[in-house]
């Protein structure tokens, strides 16, 4: 899964797994300063976000990985090969 979150530092993310729920949360902190000799303007924006996903039963929670690069948070959620559905041939 991929989430577009530009302007957020990777230290500001929190990725948690609680049983079958994967929660991705964080806080965006932006500050922009402009001005010249006569005036100065500082704009500050703060905002928190959180998103929870219910994962299927065949997920291997120990192997979940998260990588943040170029404003994209990629969360890799692998399946547990032991829990995959097997088709049983009827004889």
N, C-alpha and C positions, 0 to 999 in steps of 0.2 A: 504494500500500500504506500502511497505517496501523498504528502501534504505540502502545499505551497505556503510557506511562512517566511517571506523575505524580511530582512531587517532584524531578525531575532538571533541572538547568539546561542550556540549549542549548549552553553551552560544554563540557559534560561528554560530549557525543556525538562520535563519530568515524564518518564514513560514507566508506567506501573502495570503489573499483571496481578490481578486478584481473582483467583480461581479461573473462571472463563471470561473475565472482563479485562480488556486492555484499555487503559486510560492514558491519553496523551494530553498533557497540559503544559502551560507556560505563561510567560508574561512578556509583553512587547514594551520596550522602553525606547522611545525615539526623542531626540533632542536636535533642533535645528537652530542655528544662530546666524543672523544676518545683520548687516549694519554698515555704517560708514562713520565719518567724523561727527555727524550731527545726531544720529540716532542708533539705537541697537535694539534688535528684536530677537527674542528667544522663544521658540515654540517647543513645547514639551507635550508628548503624547504617551499615555500609559494605557495598557489594557491587558487583561488576562483572558485566557481561552482554555477550554477543556472539551475534549471529545472522548466518548467511551464507545467501544466496539465490543459486542458479544461475539466471542470466538466459538467455532464449532468444537466438537469433542475430540477430533482427530489432530489437534495441534500439539506440537512439542514445545511447551512453554520455556524449557531450559535453553532452547536454541534461538529464541527471538533476539534479533539484532536491530539496532537503530543507527542510522548514519545521516548526518546533516552536511549538505554541500550545495553551494550556489543557491541558497534560499529554498531548497527542497529537502524535507525530512522523509527519508525512506525507512520504512519499518518492514523487516523481513520476518514473516511468520511461517516457519516451515511445518509441514505435516509430520506427524509421528508415524513412521512406516509400520509400526506394530499395531496401530489402531485402524489402519486402512481397511475398508470393506473388501472382503474377499468373496469371489463368486465360487460357489460350490457346484460342481458338476453333478447332475442327477444321473445315477446309473440305472 
